[in-house]
């Protein structure tokens, strides 16, 4: 990493990680509090944001998971992409 400056890829991955954490934690909370409407709205907001962020990342750098890959690809690229930690910007 060059000094303290992060690349766009690194910033995007960091932000996705933070939002992923919220989604996982809210999933666990809702498992034990399924009637909490405020928590469900919070979860839905961050889940939509998570999906949007992953789609933006996939469009720029390739999918993070198979679920993030395009539904009807013309060629199989999943196994050919470098993993996020293998890429140096």
Backbone as JSON, one array per atom type, in Angstrom:
{
  "sequence": "XXXXXXXXXXXXXXXXXXXXXXXXXXXXXXXXXXXXXXXXXXXXXXXXXXXXXXXXXXXXXXXXXXXXXXXXXXXXXXXXXXXXXXXXX",
  "N": [[0.84, -1.17, 0.0], [0.55, 2.18, -0.82], [1.83, 4.49, 1.19], [-0.58, 6.04, 3.25], [-2.65, 6.16, 1.59], [-5.42, 4.66, 0.1], [-6.37, 2.44, -2.49], [-9.03, 2.66, -4.92], [-10.27, 0.17, -5.14], [-9.52, -1.04, -2.69], [-10.8, 0.7, -0.88], [-13.47, 0.29, -1.61], [-13.76, -2.46, -1.0], [-13.33, -2.38, 1.78], [-15.54, -0.83, 2.62], [-17.64, -2.48, 1.77], [-17.15, -4.65, 3.45], [-17.76, -3.52, 5.96], [-20.52, -2.98, 5.68], [-21.44, -5.54, 5.14], [-20.94, -6.71, 7.64], [-22.86, -5.41, 9.24], [-25.21, -6.42, 8.05], [-24.99, -9.19, 8.6], [-24.97, -9.17, 11.42], [-27.5, -8.04, 11.91], [-29.09, -10.0, 10.8], [-28.68, -12.08, 12.6], [-29.74, -10.89, 14.91], [-32.43, -10.54, 14.11], [-33.16, -13.19, 13.9], [-33.71, -13.87, 16.5], [-35.47, -11.92, 17.27], [-37.89, -11.66, 15.61], [-40.17, -10.07, 15.26], [-39.53, -7.42, 15.4], [-40.05, -4.59, 13.91], [-38.67, -2.2, 13.32], [-36.03, -3.07, 13.32], [-36.14, -4.8, 11.17], [-36.61, -3.03, 9.05], [-34.21, -1.61, 9.16], [-32.41, -3.69, 8.6], [-33.29, -4.31, 5.96], [-32.67, -1.93, 4.61], [-29.81, -1.86, 4.81], [-29.21, -4.29, 3.62], [-30.07, -3.91, 0.98], [-28.31, -1.83, 0.3], [-25.87, -3.2, 0.56], [-26.13, -5.12, -1.51], [-26.16, -3.37, -3.7], [-23.62, -2.15, -3.48], [-21.94, -4.37, -3.84], [-22.63, -5.07, -6.45], [-21.7, -2.82, -7.83], [-18.97, -3.05, -7.27], [-18.45, -5.51, -8.54], [-18.91, -4.8, -11.2], [-16.75, -3.15, -11.7], [-14.41, -4.52, -10.84], [-14.79, -7.27, -10.91], [-16.74, -10.11, -9.77], [-17.34, -10.72, -6.26], [-18.48, -12.94, -5.13], [-20.17, -15.91, -6.33], [-22.84, -15.29, -6.41], [-22.8, -12.62, -6.98], [-22.12, -12.49, -9.59], [-22.85, -11.97, -13.06], [-26.09, -12.94, -14.25], [-26.44, -14.24, -16.78], [-23.93, -15.04, -18.27], [-21.66, -14.76, -21.0], [-19.28, -16.01, -21.14], [-17.33, -18.07, -18.97], [-16.01, -16.62, -16.25], [-15.5, -16.66, -13.58], [-13.67, -18.46, -12.22], [-11.35, -17.53, -13.28], [-10.76, -14.96, -12.47], [-8.72, -12.87, -10.41], [-8.35, -13.23, -6.9], [-9.61, -10.96, -4.38], [-7.53, -10.33, -2.52], [-5.3, -10.93, -3.94], [-4.83, -9.02, -5.79], [-3.02, -6.2, -6.75], [-3.08, -2.8, -6.67]],
  "CA": [[0.0, 0.0, 0.0], [1.33, 3.41, -0.93], [1.55, 5.39, 2.31], [-1.89, 5.82, 3.86], [-3.68, 6.26, 0.54], [-5.97, 3.39, -0.34], [-6.89, 2.43, -3.85], [-10.49, 2.58, -4.99], [-10.63, -1.23, -4.85], [-9.39, -1.25, -1.24], [-11.88, 1.45, -0.21], [-14.74, -0.4, -1.87], [-13.77, -3.7, -0.2], [-13.48, -2.02, 3.18], [-16.93, -0.41, 2.83], [-18.47, -3.68, 1.64], [-16.95, -5.42, 4.68], [-18.52, -2.89, 7.05], [-21.96, -3.17, 5.47], [-21.64, -6.98, 5.33], [-20.98, -6.95, 9.08], [-24.18, -4.96, 9.71], [-26.22, -7.36, 7.55], [-24.86, -10.44, 9.36], [-25.42, -8.92, 12.8], [-28.95, -7.83, 11.91], [-29.68, -11.31, 10.55], [-28.66, -12.8, 13.88], [-30.71, -10.23, 15.8], [-33.79, -10.84, 13.65], [-33.44, -14.59, 14.19], [-34.24, -13.96, 17.87], [-36.46, -10.86, 17.44], [-38.5, -11.57, 14.28], [-41.28, -9.11, 15.2], [-39.01, -6.07, 15.54], [-40.23, -3.93, 12.61], [-37.59, -1.24, 13.1], [-34.83, -3.84, 12.98], [-36.35, -5.33, 9.83], [-36.38, -1.9, 8.14], [-32.77, -1.37, 9.22], [-31.82, -4.79, 7.84], [-33.62, -4.15, 4.55], [-31.88, -0.81, 4.09], [-28.41, -2.24, 4.66], [-29.11, -5.4, 2.67], [-30.14, -3.29, -0.36], [-27.04, -1.12, 0.13], [-24.87, -4.25, 0.38], [-26.29, -5.65, -2.86], [-25.76, -2.31, -4.63], [-22.17, -1.99, -3.39], [-21.31, -5.55, -4.45], [-22.84, -4.98, -7.9], [-20.77, -1.8, -8.31], [-17.63, -3.64, -7.21], [-18.36, -6.53, -9.58], [-18.82, -4.13, -12.49], [-15.41, -2.56, -11.85], [-13.28, -5.39, -10.52], [-15.17, -8.68, -10.94], [-17.6, -10.49, -8.65], [-16.76, -11.24, -5.02], [-19.08, -14.26, -4.94], [-20.94, -16.33, -7.5], [-24.12, -14.58, -6.37], [-22.58, -11.29, -7.52], [-21.79, -12.56, -11.01], [-23.98, -11.71, -13.94], [-26.87, -14.17, -14.37], [-26.31, -14.92, -18.07], [-22.62, -14.69, -18.8], [-21.32, -15.37, -22.29], [-18.1, -16.84, -20.89], [-17.14, -18.33, -17.54], [-14.85, -15.87, -15.79], [-15.39, -16.74, -12.13], [-12.44, -19.12, -11.81], [-10.2, -16.86, -13.89], [-10.51, -13.67, -11.81], [-7.86, -12.9, -9.22], [-9.05, -12.99, -5.65], [-9.36, -9.58, -3.95], [-6.26, -10.14, -1.82], [-4.21, -11.18, -4.88], [-4.71, -7.88, -6.69], [-2.28, -5.04, -6.28], [-3.4, -1.62, -7.49]],
  "C": [[0.88, 1.23, 0.0], [0.97, 4.36, 0.19], [0.23, 5.03, 2.97], [-3.01, 5.87, 2.83], [-4.11, 4.87, 0.11], [-6.47, 3.53, -1.76], [-8.42, 2.38, -3.79], [-10.96, 1.18, -4.65], [-10.58, -1.49, -3.34], [-10.49, -0.53, -0.47], [-13.22, 0.75, -0.39], [-14.84, -1.68, -1.04], [-13.97, -3.41, 1.28], [-14.94, -1.64, 3.49], [-17.89, -1.59, 2.72], [-18.36, -4.52, 2.91], [-17.74, -4.84, 5.85], [-20.02, -3.14, 6.91], [-22.32, -4.65, 5.61], [-21.78, -7.32, 6.81], [-22.36, -6.57, 9.64], [-25.26, -5.96, 9.3], [-26.18, -8.67, 8.34], [-25.38, -10.25, 10.78], [-26.94, -8.75, 12.88], [-29.69, -9.14, 11.62], [-29.76, -12.11, 11.85], [-29.66, -12.2, 14.86], [-32.13, -10.6, 15.41], [-34.15, -12.31, 13.84], [-34.07, -14.75, 15.57], [-35.3, -12.9, 18.16], [-37.21, -10.63, 16.12], [-39.62, -10.54, 14.15], [-40.83, -7.66, 15.33], [-39.01, -5.38, 14.17], [-39.12, -2.92, 12.31], [-36.3, -1.96, 12.68], [-34.95, -4.4, 11.55], [-36.13, -4.23, 8.77], [-34.89, -1.59, 8.04], [-32.03, -2.42, 8.39], [-32.05, -4.59, 6.35], [-32.81, -3.03, 3.9], [-30.44, -1.24, 3.82], [-28.23, -3.42, 3.72], [-29.18, -4.87, 1.23], [-28.82, -2.57, -0.66], [-25.91, -2.11, -0.16], [-24.92, -4.81, -1.04], [-25.83, -4.64, -3.91], [-24.24, -2.17, -4.65], [-21.44, -3.16, -4.05], [-21.47, -5.54, -5.96], [-21.89, -3.95, -8.51], [-19.34, -2.33, -8.32], [-17.45, -4.64, -8.35], [-18.22, -5.91, -10.97], [-17.43, -3.58, -12.75], [-14.28, -3.57, -11.77], [-13.57, -6.89, -10.61], [-15.94, -9.06, -9.69], [-16.82, -11.01, -7.44], [-17.26, -12.65, -4.72], [-19.81, -14.65, -6.22], [-22.28, -15.6, -7.56], [-24.0, -13.17, -6.96], [-22.26, -11.3, -9.02], [-23.05, -12.35, -11.84], [-24.75, -13.01, -14.19], [-26.67, -14.93, -15.69], [-25.01, -14.5, -18.75], [-22.39, -15.4, -20.13], [-20.07, -16.24, -22.19], [-17.93, -16.97, -19.38], [-15.86, -17.66, -17.08], [-14.58, -16.07, -14.3], [-14.05, -17.33, -11.69], [-11.19, -18.45, -12.34], [-9.84, -15.55, -13.21], [-9.54, -13.86, -10.65], [-8.71, -12.63, -8.0], [-8.7, -11.59, -5.14], [-8.01, -9.36, -3.28], [-5.05, -10.43, -2.73], [-3.92, -9.99, -5.78], [-3.94, -6.76, -6.02], [-2.6, -3.89, -7.23], [-2.19, -0.74, -7.66]]
}
